[in-house]
Amino acid sequence: MKKNILAISFFTLCLKLCIAQSILTESYNLMPWPQDISENTAKFIINSDVTISLSSDDSDRVRNAAVIFLRRLSNRTGVFLNEGFPLKERKGNIQIIYKTHAPLNIKTDESYTLTVNDSLVQINANTDIGALRGLQTLLQLITNSETEYYFPGVNITDSPRFVWRGLMIDVSRHFHPVHVIKRNLDAMASVKMNVFHWHLTDDQGFRIESKVYPKLQSKASDGLFYTQEQIKEVVAYANLLGIRVIPEIDVPGHASAILSAYPELGSLPDYNYSIERFAGVFHPTLDPTNELTYEFLENLFTEITPLFPDDYFHIGGDENEGKHWTENKAIEQFKTEHNLKTNHDLQTYFNIRLEKTLNKLGKKLMGWDEIMTPGMPTSAVIHSWRGENEGLPNGGSLIKAAKSGYQTVLSNGFYIDRMLSVDHHYSIEPIGDIALTPEERERVLGGEATMWSELVTPLTIDSRIWPRTAAIAERFWSAKEIRDLEHMQKRLAVISYQLEEQGITHIKNRAVILRSMTNNQDISALQELSNICEPLKVYSRNKDGIEYKTFSPFNLFADACIVDAKDALSFNKAVIAFQKEDTKSAQQAVLHFLKQWQVNYSNFSKLTLNPKISALEPLSKHLSKTSGLLLKCFEAQKVSTHDLDDLNTSLEVLKQEFMDTEVVIVAPLEILITYCKTNFQTR
């Protein structure tokens, strides 16, 4: 009986906490949501007397973060601060108190507390990294009335759920210069992400300067690579933000670029190796039976690893079926002599040798989940990315790895290049409801969003990463129970503009592309179309990787469109609300969009057409026609058979693909057509 009473009391307490947190998410636009937050009645007014002081001056990270904080505070509020740098001789009214300067690793303490009173804001942390996280939360707390900006009175105790909260950027398929990497590091820090996974090599390019093997940049990079000084610069920049940098050199597959420079390492001696221009999975593979391969990799790793101080080093290891191995009789003979029954066994042999090399260099080998084979030592780290396995959540490889003794990181479900909705990614629970022992749970380090770059350039990459990745960051930081989609969307809308404020180009570059498409004409009609269209999903834009090359244009209509098209989301919500309650206000919300779209073709027709926009004319024409006919139905409260036929004809056009995009308002339009047919049809 006593156990039942305790259980009921605990449930009641949890329910009260959930309700309290839900109410607070309506008031504050924090992302990631903190572990514990409560309100007090205070209000800290932001005026010219705001000052910051540090408990210690031994952390460049905290000093750098404090200066950036003051600049962003001043810019967002318009307040002219009297002090633009942290105080040294006296205490400020924003006090950052921390105990130690922490090394960056998976054991770094990132916890902090934040208290806002009328005259004092205090951030307390055990480490300087925790202080950085607290400053980001404080920046998100800025609130205003008509007359003043202020920090609302709150008490926050916060720490991450997972120790690994990463973003992978592929710079091989399309090269992304240092300034692009830096602005994305800034954005990562703003949502408390702490691992930058730098995918530096693939079939389309080798992006690291090697002084030991200079042909890697002269023959395998098209002249697009990072010098060693630039790599040091990025690593140092990330360190200031509390972000670890994990390099990836992908072997033995995805090796076309490497082999274009050093073909003697390839599995087929007479193969014409060259940098790959298309996307996809290719057969060129390093020869794991050739001792020169291991000599090359050991020399390369010995040169490269000092540039990356982190303990972890990613060797890829994915998508290799060993076709070229099978075609080489000498390699097949090697397998027989070493009792390696399959190509996967041969790759395990290769991986084990690489792990020994990396261990000598003080590194821990990490690879995609293909490396998890029976012979692979549990000292390796498994990066879970595939979706098929035993009915377990997230493809099962994450759970299987943890239960098998491996540290593991999840990316399955967080492939942001697949152009799936933020709701989809936010709904992914990394561990699910699988029962893990404390030891197994500790091996699940966290997760990474993955930005593969086959279809993105520096012009568009930000719009493919942000703002969805901010919501993914919350899945990795916040409590499992924080998962309300509506609250997330409301907060994310605010965070999106804050990301733009700090330099992310995901909003403004869409207009840049549309202006380019029209030769700098009025883009309003195209903007309306882009707000109801989304890029084709799950790699169907470039099916089989054979349409786009690495040097194809990526400033087309699909590149100006984004996931979660703004007007489509709002229109869908309006139609659902109208379905539930057929009121005048609900109807007006629907008609608002129809009136807007009715005139689209009139505006589109004013453009001087060119090949980049001509294909959009049927979209504009039939959007306007459908909207006009629906308006006619609602205003006259009757619809003829002829009008219904025209509606259905136009709707069929809207169901087509337009320049690698899909119109994502078709379903709500079908609902409205059915409504008109049911309620207004002339008999």
C-alpha positions as CSV (number, residue, x, y, z in Angstrom):
1,M,0.0,0.0,0.0
2,K,2.8,2.3,0.9
3,K,4.5,1.6,-2.4
4,N,1.3,2.5,-4.3
5,I,1.0,5.8,-2.4
6,L,4.6,6.7,-3.2
7,A,4.1,5.8,-6.8
8,I,0.9,8.0,-7.0
9,S,2.7,10.9,-5.3
10,F,5.7,10.6,-7.7
11,F,3.3,10.5,-10.7
12,T,1.5,13.6,-9.4
13,L,4.8,15.4,-8.9
14,C,5.9,14.6,-12.4
15,L,2.5,15.7,-13.8
16,K,2.8,19.0,-12.0
17,L,6.3,19.5,-13.3
18,C,5.3,18.7,-16.9
19,I,2.4,21.2,-16.6
20,A,4.6,23.9,-15.2
21,Q,7.2,23.4,-17.9
22,S,4.5,23.5,-20.5
23,I,3.3,26.8,-19.2
24,L,6.8,28.2,-19.3
25,T,7.5,27.1,-22.9
26,E,4.7,29.5,-23.8
27,S,6.6,32.4,-22.1
28,Y,10.2,31.8,-23.1
29,N,11.8,31.0,-26.4
30,L,14.7,28.9,-25.1
31,M,16.3,26.2,-27.2
32,P,17.5,23.7,-26.0
33,W,15.0,23.8,-23.2
34,P,16.7,23.7,-19.8
35,Q,16.5,20.8,-17.4
36,D,14.8,22.9,-14.7
37,I,13.5,26.4,-14.9
38,S,11.3,28.4,-12.5
39,E,10.2,32.0,-12.4
40,N,10.6,34.7,-9.8
41,T,9.0,38.2,-9.9
42,A,12.2,40.0,-10.8
43,K,13.0,42.1,-13.9
44,F,16.6,43.0,-14.7
45,I,16.4,46.1,-16.9
46,I,18.9,46.2,-19.8
47,N,20.4,49.8,-20.0
48,S,23.7,51.4,-20.5
49,D,24.9,50.4,-17.1
50,V,25.0,46.7,-17.8
51,T,28.4,45.3,-17.1
52,I,30.0,41.8,-17.0
53,S,32.6,40.5,-14.6
54,L,34.4,37.2,-14.6
55,S,35.5,35.3,-11.5
56,S,38.7,34.4,-13.2
57,D,40.6,35.7,-16.3
58,D,42.2,32.4,-17.0
59,S,39.8,31.3,-19.8
60,D,40.0,32.9,-23.2
61,R,36.8,31.1,-24.0
62,V,34.8,32.9,-21.3
63,R,36.3,36.3,-22.1
64,N,35.7,35.8,-25.8
65,A,32.1,34.7,-25.1
66,A,31.5,37.6,-22.8
67,V,32.6,40.1,-25.4
68,I,30.4,38.5,-28.1
69,F,27.5,38.5,-25.6
70,L,27.9,42.2,-25.0
71,R,28.0,42.9,-28.7
72,R,24.9,40.9,-29.4
73,L,23.1,42.3,-26.4
74,S,23.8,45.8,-27.6
75,N,22.8,45.1,-31.2
76,R,19.6,43.3,-30.3
77,T,18.4,46.0,-27.8
78,G,19.9,49.1,-29.4
79,V,21.3,50.0,-25.9
80,F,24.6,52.0,-25.9
81,L,26.6,50.2,-23.3
82,N,29.1,52.2,-21.2
83,E,31.4,49.1,-20.9
84,G,32.0,46.9,-23.9
85,F,34.3,44.5,-22.3
86,P,34.4,42.4,-19.1
87,L,35.4,44.4,-16.0
88,K,38.7,43.6,-14.2
89,E,38.7,45.8,-11.1
90,R,35.1,45.4,-9.9
91,K,32.2,43.1,-10.0
92,G,29.6,43.6,-12.7
93,N,25.8,43.3,-12.5
94,I,26.2,40.2,-14.7
95,Q,28.6,37.9,-12.9
96,I,30.1,34.8,-14.5
97,I,31.5,32.5,-11.9
98,Y,33.3,29.3,-12.8
99,K,36.0,27.1,-11.1
100,T,38.1,25.5,-13.7
101,H,39.3,25.8,-17.3
102,A,38.2,22.5,-18.8
103,P,39.8,20.3,-21.4
104,L,37.3,19.4,-24.2
105,N,36.3,15.7,-24.1
106,I,33.3,13.5,-23.4
107,K,33.7,14.0,-19.6
108,T,33.6,17.8,-19.8
109,D,31.2,19.2,-17.2
110,E,28.8,21.6,-19.1
111,S,26.3,22.2,-16.3
112,Y,25.5,25.6,-15.1
113,T,23.0,27.6,-13.0
114,L,21.5,30.9,-14.0
115,T,19.7,33.3,-11.7
116,V,18.1,36.6,-12.7
117,N,17.2,39.1,-10.0
118,D,16.2,42.8,-10.2
119,S,19.8,44.1,-10.0
120,L,22.0,41.0,-10.5
121,V,22.4,38.2,-13.0
122,Q,24.6,35.3,-11.9
123,I,25.9,32.4,-14.0
124,N,27.6,29.7,-11.9
125,A,29.4,26.7,-13.4
126,N,32.1,24.2,-12.4
127,T,33.9,24.8,-15.7
128,D,34.4,27.6,-18.3
129,I,32.4,25.4,-20.7
130,G,29.4,25.4,-18.4
131,A,29.7,29.2,-18.3
132,L,29.6,29.4,-22.1
133,R,26.3,27.4,-22.1
134,G,24.8,29.7,-19.5
135,L,25.6,32.8,-21.5
136,Q,23.8,31.4,-24.5
137,T,20.7,30.8,-22.4
138,L,20.9,34.3,-21.0
139,L,21.1,35.8,-24.5
140,Q,17.9,33.9,-25.4
141,L,16.1,35.3,-22.4
142,I,16.2,38.9,-23.7
143,T,12.6,40.2,-23.6
144,N,11.0,43.6,-24.2
145,S,8.0,45.7,-23.6
146,E,7.1,48.9,-25.6
147,T,9.6,50.9,-23.5
148,E,12.4,48.7,-22.3
149,Y,14.4,45.5,-22.8
150,Y,15.0,43.2,-19.8
151,F,15.8,39.8,-18.5
152,P,12.8,38.2,-16.8
153,G,13.4,36.8,-13.3
154,V,14.2,33.1,-13.6
155,N,16.1,30.4,-11.8
156,I,17.7,27.8,-14.1
157,T,19.6,24.6,-13.4
158,D,20.8,23.0,-16.5
159,S,23.0,20.2,-18.0
160,P,23.0,18.1,-21.1
161,R,21.3,14.8,-21.5
162,F,24.0,13.5,-23.9
163,V,27.7,14.3,-23.9
164,W,28.0,14.2,-27.8
165,R,25.8,16.7,-29.6
166,G,27.2,17.0,-33.1
167,L,26.9,18.4,-36.6
168,M,28.7,16.7,-39.5
169,I,29.5,18.8,-42.5
170,D,30.7,17.1,-45.7
171,V,33.2,19.4,-47.5
172,S,34.3,16.8,-50.1
173,R,31.2,16.7,-52.4
174,H,31.1,20.5,-52.3
175,F,33.9,22.5,-50.7
176,H,32.9,25.0,-47.9
177,P,35.4,27.7,-47.2
178,V,36.6,28.6,-43.7
179,H,34.2,31.5,-43.2
180,V,31.2,29.1,-43.9
181,I,32.5,26.6,-41.3
182,K,33.0,29.4,-38.8
183,R,29.5,30.9,-39.1
184,N,28.1,27.4,-38.6
185,L,30.3,26.8,-35.6
186,D,28.8,30.0,-34.1
187,A,25.3,28.7,-34.7
188,M,26.2,25.4,-33.1
189,A,27.5,27.1,-30.0
190,S,24.3,29.2,-29.8
191,V,22.2,26.0,-29.3
192,K,24.8,24.2,-27.2
193,M,26.1,21.7,-29.7
194,N,29.6,20.6,-28.9
195,V,31.0,18.3,-31.7
196,F,31.9,19.4,-35.2
197,H,32.5,16.3,-37.3
198,W,34.5,17.4,-40.4
199,H,34.0,15.0,-43.3
200,L,37.2,15.9,-45.2
201,T,37.6,13.3,-47.9
202,D,35.5,11.3,-50.3
203,D,35.3,10.4,-54.0
204,Q,34.8,14.0,-55.0
205,G,37.8,15.5,-53.3
206,F,40.6,15.3,-50.7
207,R,40.4,18.6,-48.7
208,I,43.5,18.6,-46.4
209,E,46.9,19.9,-47.3
210,S,49.5,17.2,-46.9
211,K,53.2,18.1,-47.0
212,V,54.1,14.4,-46.9
213,Y,51.9,13.5,-49.9
214,P,51.5,16.8,-51.8
215,K,49.7,15.1,-54.8
216,L,46.6,14.8,-52.5
217,Q,46.0,18.5,-53.0
218,S,47.6,19.0,-56.4
219,K,45.7,16.1,-58.0
220,A,42.9,15.1,-55.7
221,S,41.2,18.4,-54.7
222,D,40.6,20.6,-57.8
223,G,42.6,23.2,-55.8
224,L,39.9,23.4,-53.1
225,F,41.4,22.3,-49.8
226,Y,42.3,23.6,-46.4
227,T,45.9,24.5,-45.6
228,Q,47.2,23.1,-42.3
229,E,47.2,26.6,-41.0
230,Q,43.5,27.0,-41.9
231,I,42.7,23.7,-40.1
232,K,44.5,24.9,-37.0
233,E,42.5,28.2,-37.3
234,V,39.2,26.3,-37.4
235,V,40.1,24.0,-34.5
236,A,41.2,27.0,-32.4
237,Y,38.0,28.9,-33.3
238,A,35.9,25.8,-32.3
239,N,37.8,25.4,-29.1
240,L,36.9,29.0,-28.0
241,L,33.3,28.1,-28.5
242,G,33.5,24.9,-26.5
243,I,33.3,22.7,-29.6
244,R,35.4,19.6,-30.3
245,V,36.5,18.9,-33.9
246,I,36.5,15.3,-35.1
247,P,38.1,14.8,-38.6
248,E,37.0,12.1,-40.9
249,I,39.3,10.5,-43.6
250,D,37.0,8.0,-45.3
251,V,38.7,4.7,-46.1
252,P,39.0,2.1,-47.6
253,G,36.0,2.9,-49.8
254,H,34.9,6.4,-51.0
255,A,38.6,6.6,-52.2
256,S,38.4,7.9,-55.8
257,A,40.1,11.1,-54.9
258,I,42.9,9.5,-53.0
259,L,43.5,7.0,-55.8
260,S,43.5,9.7,-58.5
261,A,46.6,11.0,-56.8
262,Y,48.2,7.7,-55.7
263,P,46.7,4.9,-58.0
264,E,49.4,2.4,-56.8
265,L,47.3,2.0,-53.6
266,G,44.2,0.9,-55.6
267,S,42.7,-2.5,-55.7
268,L,42.8,-2.8,-59.5
269,P,46.2,-2.0,-60.9
270,D,45.0,-1.1,-64.4
271,Y,42.0,1.0,-63.3
272,N,41.8,4.6,-64.5
273,Y,41.2,6.4,-61.2
274,S,39.9,9.9,-61.2
275,I,38.0,12.4,-59.0
276,E,34.4,11.6,-59.2
277,R,32.0,14.3,-60.5
278,F,28.7,12.6,-59.8
279,A,27.1,11.6,-56.5
280,G,26.6,8.0,-55.4
281,V,28.6,5.0,-54.2
282,F,31.6,4.0,-56.3
283,H,33.9,1.0,-56.4
284,P,37.4,2.4,-56.2
285,T,38.9,1.1,-53.0
286,L,42.2,1.0,-51.2
287,D,44.0,-2.3,-51.4
288,P,44.0,-3.8,-47.9
289,T,46.5,-6.5,-48.9
290,N,49.2,-4.0,-50.0
291,E,51.7,-3.0,-47.3
292,L,52.1,0.3,-49.1
293,T,48.5,1.2,-48.2
294,Y,49.3,0.9,-44.5
295,E,52.6,2.8,-44.8
296,F,50.7,5.6,-46.7
297,L,48.0,5.8,-44.1
298,E,50.3,5.7,-41.1
299,N,52.4,8.5,-42.6
300,L,49.3,10.5,-43.5
301,F,47.7,10.0,-40.0
302,T,51.0,10.8,-38.3
303,E,51.0,14.1,-40.2
304,I,47.3,14.9,-39.8
305,T,46.4,13.8,-36.3
306,P,48.4,16.6,-34.5
307,L,46.2,19.1,-36.2
308,F,43.2,17.7,-34.4
309,P,43.8,17.4,-30.6
310,D,40.6,15.5,-29.9
311,D,40.8,11.9,-28.8
312,Y,38.5,10.6,-31.6
313,F,39.4,10.1,-35.3
314,H,36.8,9.0,-37.8
315,I,37.8,6.6,-40.6
316,G,34.5,6.3,-42.3
317,G,34.4,2.7,-43.4
318,D,31.0,2.8,-45.0
319,E,29.4,1.6,-48.2
320,N,32.1,-0.7,-49.4
321,E,31.0,-4.1,-50.8
322,G,34.5,-4.7,-52.1
323,K,33.7,-5.2,-55.8
324,H,37.2,-4.3,-56.8
325,W,38.6,-6.7,-54.2
326,T,36.5,-9.5,-55.7
327,E,37.8,-8.7,-59.1
328,N,41.5,-8.9,-58.0
329,K,42.8,-12.5,-57.9
330,A,45.7,-11.6,-55.7
331,I,43.3,-10.1,-53.1
332,E,41.1,-13.2,-53.3
333,Q,44.2,-15.3,-52.7
334,F,45.1,-13.1,-49.7
335,K,41.6,-13.7,-48.2
336,T,42.1,-17.5,-48.5
337,E,45.5,-17.4,-47.0
338,H,44.3,-15.4,-44.0
339,N,41.1,-17.3,-43.5
340,L,39.0,-14.2,-44.4
341,K,35.8,-15.6,-45.8
342,T,34.1,-12.4,-46.9
343,N,35.0,-8.9,-48.0
344,H,33.6,-7.7,-44.7
345,D,36.1,-9.9,-42.9
346,L,38.8,-8.3,-45.1
347,Q,37.6,-4.8,-44.1
348,T,37.7,-5.8,-40.5
349,Y,41.3,-6.9,-40.9
350,F,42.0,-3.5,-42.5
351,N,40.1,-1.6,-39.7
352,I,42.0,-3.5,-36.9
353,R,45.3,-2.5,-38.5
354,L,44.2,1.1,-38.7
355,E,43.0,1.1,-35.1
356,K,46.5,0.0,-34.0
357,T,48.0,2.8,-36.0
358,L,45.7,5.4,-34.5
359,N,46.1,4.0,-31.0
360,K,49.9,4.6,-31.4
361,L,49.1,8.2,-32.3
362,G,46.9,8.5,-29.2
363,K,43.6,8.4,-31.1
364,K,40.4,6.4,-30.7
365,L,39.1,4.9,-34.0
366,M,35.5,5.8,-34.9
367,G,33.6,4.6,-38.0
368,W,30.2,4.2,-39.5
369,D,28.2,1.2,-38.3
370,E,29.6,-1.1,-41.1
371,I,32.7,-1.5,-39.0
372,M,30.8,-3.3,-36.2
373,T,31.7,-6.8,-37.1
374,P,32.3,-9.8,-34.8
375,G,36.1,-9.3,-34.9
376,M,36.2,-5.6,-34.3
377,P,37.5,-4.6,-30.9
378,T,35.1,-2.8,-28.6
379,S,37.6,0.0,-28.2
380,A,36.2,1.3,-31.6
381,V,33.3,3.8,-31.6
382,I,30.3,2.9,-33.7
383,H,28.5,5.7,-35.6
384,S,25.0,4.4,-36.2
385,W,23.5,5.6,-39.5
386,R,21.6,2.7,-41.2
387,G,17.8,2.2,-40.8
388,E,17.4,-1.6,-41.1
389,N,17.8,-3.9,-38.1
390,E,15.7,-6.2,-36.0
391,G,12.8,-3.9,-35.3
392,L,14.8,-1.9,-32.8
393,P,14.6,1.9,-32.7
394,N,16.9,3.9,-35.0
395,G,17.8,0.9,-37.0
396,G,19.0,-1.1,-34.0
397,S,22.8,-0.6,-34.5
398,L,23.0,2.0,-31.8
399,I,21.4,-0.3,-29.2
400,K,23.3,-3.3,-30.5
401,A,26.6,-1.4,-30.2
402,A,25.9,-0.3,-26.7
403,K,24.9,-3.8,-25.6
404,S,27.9,-5.2,-27.3
405,G,30.4,-3.0,-25.4
406,Y,31.0,-0.2,-27.9
407,Q,30.7,3.5,-27.4
408,T,28.2,4.7,-30.0
409,V,26.8,7.8,-31.6
410,L,23.5,8.1,-33.5
411,S,22.8,9.8,-36.8
412,N,20.0,7.6,-38.1
413,G,16.9,9.8,-38.1
414,F,19.0,13.0,-38.2
415,Y,20.1,13.0,-41.9
416,I,19.1,16.6,-42.6
417,D,20.2,16.4,-46.2
418,R,17.1,14.1,-46.8
419,M,15.0,17.2,-46.6
420,L,12.5,15.9,-44.1
421,S,10.5,18.0,-41.7
422,V,11.6,19.3,-38.4
423,D,8.7,17.5,-36.8
424,H,10.2,14.2,-38.2
425,H,13.6,14.8,-36.7
426,Y,12.3,16.2,-33.4
427,S,10.1,13.1,-33.0
428,I,13.2,10.8,-33.1
429,E,14.0,9.5,-29.6
430,P,17.6,8.4,-29.5
431,I,17.3,5.5,-27.1
432,G,13.6,4.8,-27.4
433,D,12.1,2.6,-24.7
434,I,14.8,0.0,-24.7
435,A,16.0,-0.9,-21.2
436,L,19.7,-0.4,-20.9
437,T,21.9,-1.0,-17.9
438,P,23.8,2.1,-16.5
439,E,26.9,0.9,-18.2
440,E,25.2,0.4,-21.6
441,R,23.4,3.8,-21.3
442,E,26.8,5.5,-20.6
443,R,28.1,4.1,-23.9
444,V,25.4,5.9,-25.9
445,L,27.3,9.1,-26.2
446,G,24.7,11.1,-28.1
447,G,24.1,12.0,-31.7
448,E,24.9,14.0,-34.8
449,A,22.9,15.8,-37.5
450,T,24.6,15.0,-40.8
451,M,24.9,17.5,-43.7
452,W,26.0,15.6,-46.7
453,S,26.9,18.1,-49.4
454,E,26.0,16.5,-52.8
455,L,23.3,19.1,-53.4
456,V,24.5,22.1,-51.3
457,T,27.0,24.9,-51.9
458,P,28.2,27.7,-49.6
459,L,25.2,29.7,-50.9
460,T,22.6,27.1,-49.7
461,I,24.2,25.1,-46.9
462,D,22.8,27.2,-44.1
463,S,19.2,26.8,-45.3
464,R,19.7,23.0,-45.3
465,I,21.2,22.9,-41.8
466,W,19.2,25.6,-40.0
467,P,16.8,26.1,-38.3
468,R,16.0,22.3,-38.1
469,T,19.3,21.5,-36.4
470,A,18.4,23.7,-33.5
471,A,15.5,21.4,-32.8
472,I,17.8,18.4,-33.2
473,A,20.2,20.0,-30.7
474,E,17.3,20.1,-28.2
475,R,16.7,16.3,-28.6
476,F,20.3,15.8,-27.6
477,W,20.4,18.3,-24.7
478,S,17.0,18.5,-23.1
479,A,15.0,15.9,-21.1
480,K,13.4,13.1,-23.0
481,E,10.0,14.4,-22.0
482,I,10.5,17.7,-23.8
483,R,8.9,16.8,-27.1
484,D,5.8,18.9,-27.7
485,L,5.8,19.8,-31.4
486,E,3.7,22.9,-31.2
487,H,5.8,24.4,-28.4
488,M,9.0,23.5,-30.3
489,Q,7.7,25.1,-33.5
490,K,6.8,28.3,-31.7
491,R,10.2,28.6,-30.1
492,L,12.1,27.6,-33.2
493,A,10.5,30.4,-35.2
494,V,12.2,32.9,-32.8
495,I,15.5,31.0,-32.7
496,S,15.6,31.0,-36.6
497,Y,15.7,34.8,-36.6
498,Q,18.3,34.9,-33.9
499,L,20.5,32.6,-36.0
500,E,20.2,35.1,-38.9
501,E,21.1,37.8,-36.4
502,Q,24.5,36.1,-35.8
503,G,25.3,35.6,-39.4
504,I,23.5,32.4,-40.7
505,T,22.3,33.0,-44.2
506,H,19.4,30.6,-44.3
507,I,16.7,33.3,-44.8
508,K,18.4,36.0,-46.9
509,N,20.1,33.8,-49.4
510,R,16.7,32.5,-50.6
511,A,16.0,35.9,-52.0
512,V,19.5,36.1,-53.5
513,I,18.7,33.0,-55.5
514,L,15.4,34.2,-56.7
515,R,16.8,37.6,-57.8
516,S,19.5,35.6,-59.7
517,M,16.8,33.5,-61.4
518,T,14.8,36.6,-62.5
519,N,17.8,38.7,-63.6
520,N,16.9,41.0,-60.7
521,Q,13.2,41.5,-61.4
522,D,10.5,41.7,-58.8
523,I,10.6,38.3,-57.0
524,S,7.4,38.6,-55.0
525,A,5.5,36.0,-57.2
526,L,8.4,33.6,-57.0
527,Q,8.7,34.1,-53.2
528,E,5.0,33.1,-52.9
529,L,5.6,30.0,-54.9
530,S,8.7,29.1,-52.9
531,N,6.7,29.3,-49.7
532,I,4.4,26.5,-50.8
533,C,7.0,24.3,-52.5
534,E,9.6,22.0,-50.9
535,P,12.7,20.3,-52.4
536,L,12.1,16.7,-53.4
537,K,12.9,14.4,-50.4
538,V,15.1,11.5,-49.6
539,Y,17.5,11.9,-52.5
540,S,14.8,11.8,-55.2
541,R,16.0,15.2,-56.5
542,N,19.2,13.6,-57.8
543,K,18.0,10.0,-58.2
544,D,20.9,7.6,-58.6
545,G,23.3,10.6,-58.5
546,I,23.3,11.0,-62.3
547,E,21.7,14.3,-63.0
548,Y,23.8,16.8,-61.0
549,K,27.6,17.0,-61.1
550,T,29.7,18.7,-58.4
551,F,30.0,21.7,-60.8
552,S,26.3,21.9,-61.8
553,P,24.3,25.0,-60.9
554,F,22.8,25.1,-57.4
555,N,21.0,28.4,-57.6
556,L,17.8,27.1,-59.0
557,F,14.2,27.2,-57.7
558,A,14.7,24.0,-55.6
559,D,17.6,25.7,-53.9
560,A,15.5,28.7,-52.9
561,C,12.9,26.3,-51.4
562,I,13.2,24.9,-47.9
563,V,11.8,22.1,-45.8
564,D,8.7,23.2,-43.8
565,A,7.6,25.7,-46.4
566,K,6.2,28.6,-44.3
567,D,2.9,29.3,-46.1
568,A,2.1,25.6,-46.6
569,L,2.4,24.9,-42.9
570,S,0.1,27.9,-42.0
571,F,-2.4,27.0,-44.7
572,N,-2.5,23.4,-43.6
573,K,-3.2,24.4,-40.0
574,A,-5.9,26.8,-41.2
575,V,-7.7,24.2,-43.2
576,I,-7.5,21.6,-40.4
577,A,-9.0,24.3,-38.0
578,F,-11.7,25.0,-40.5
579,Q,-12.5,21.3,-40.8
580,K,-12.9,21.0,-37.1
581,E,-15.0,24.1,-36.7
582,D,-16.7,25.7,-39.6
583,T,-16.8,29.3,-38.3
584,K,-16.5,32.6,-40.1
585,S,-13.1,33.3,-38.5
586,A,-11.8,29.9,-39.4
587,Q,-13.1,30.3,-43.0
588,Q,-11.5,33.7,-43.3
589,A,-8.1,32.3,-42.3
590,V,-8.3,29.9,-45.3
591,L,-9.7,32.5,-47.7
592,H,-6.8,34.8,-46.8
593,F,-4.3,32.5,-48.5
594,L,-6.6,31.8,-51.5
595,K,-6.9,35.6,-52.1
596,Q,-3.2,35.9,-51.9
597,W,-2.5,33.1,-54.4
598,Q,-5.3,34.1,-56.8
599,V,-3.3,37.1,-58.0
600,N,0.0,35.2,-58.2
601,Y,-0.2,34.5,-62.0
602,S,-1.0,38.2,-62.6
603,N,2.2,39.1,-60.9
604,F,4.2,36.3,-62.4
605,S,3.0,37.4,-65.9
606,K,4.7,40.7,-65.5
607,L,8.1,39.0,-65.4
608,T,10.3,38.8,-68.5
609,L,10.7,35.0,-68.7
610,N,13.9,33.1,-69.1
611,P,14.8,29.4,-69.0
612,K,15.3,29.4,-65.2
613,I,11.7,30.5,-64.5
614,S,9.6,29.5,-67.5
615,A,9.0,26.0,-66.1
616,L,7.2,27.6,-63.1
617,E,4.6,29.3,-65.3
618,P,2.1,26.3,-65.1
619,L,2.5,26.2,-61.3
620,S,1.7,29.9,-61.0
621,K,-1.2,29.7,-63.5
622,H,-2.9,26.7,-61.9
623,L,-2.3,27.9,-58.3
624,S,-4.1,31.1,-59.3
625,K,-6.9,29.3,-61.1
626,T,-7.5,26.8,-58.2
627,S,-7.5,29.6,-55.6
628,G,-9.9,31.7,-57.8
629,L,-12.3,28.8,-58.3
630,L,-12.3,28.0,-54.6
631,L,-13.0,31.6,-53.7
632,K,-15.8,31.6,-56.1
633,C,-17.3,28.5,-54.5
634,F,-17.1,30.0,-51.0
635,E,-18.4,33.5,-52.0
636,A,-21.3,32.2,-54.1
637,Q,-21.8,29.2,-51.9
638,K,-22.4,27.1,-55.0
639,V,-20.2,25.2,-57.4
640,S,-21.0,23.9,-60.9
641,T,-19.9,20.6,-62.3
642,H,-17.8,22.6,-64.8
643,D,-16.0,24.4,-62.0
644,L,-15.3,21.1,-60.2
645,D,-13.9,19.7,-63.4
646,D,-11.6,22.7,-63.7
647,L,-10.6,22.4,-60.0
648,N,-9.6,18.8,-60.5
649,T,-7.7,19.5,-63.7
650,S,-5.7,22.3,-62.0
651,L,-5.1,20.1,-59.0
652,E,-3.6,17.4,-61.2
653,V,-1.1,20.0,-62.5
654,L,-0.2,21.0,-59.0
655,K,0.5,17.4,-58.1
656,Q,3.4,17.4,-60.6
657,E,7.0,18.1,-59.8
658,F,8.2,21.6,-60.6
659,M,12.0,22.1,-61.0
660,D,12.9,19.4,-58.5
661,T,10.2,20.6,-56.0
662,E,6.8,19.4,-54.9
663,V,3.8,21.6,-54.1
664,V,2.9,20.8,-50.5
665,I,-0.5,22.4,-50.3
666,V,-2.2,19.7,-52.5
667,A,-3.7,17.8,-49.6
668,P,-5.4,20.8,-47.9
669,L,-6.7,22.0,-51.3
670,E,-8.2,18.5,-51.8
671,I,-10.0,19.0,-48.5
672,L,-11.5,22.3,-49.6
673,I,-12.6,20.9,-53.0
674,T,-14.3,18.0,-51.2
675,Y,-16.0,20.5,-48.8
676,C,-17.2,22.6,-51.8
677,K,-18.5,19.5,-53.6
678,T,-20.3,18.3,-50.5
679,N,-21.8,21.6,-49.4
680,F,-22.1,23.8,-52.4
681,Q,-22.5,21.6,-55.5
682,T,-25.3,22.7,-57.8
683,R,-27.6,19.8,-58.5
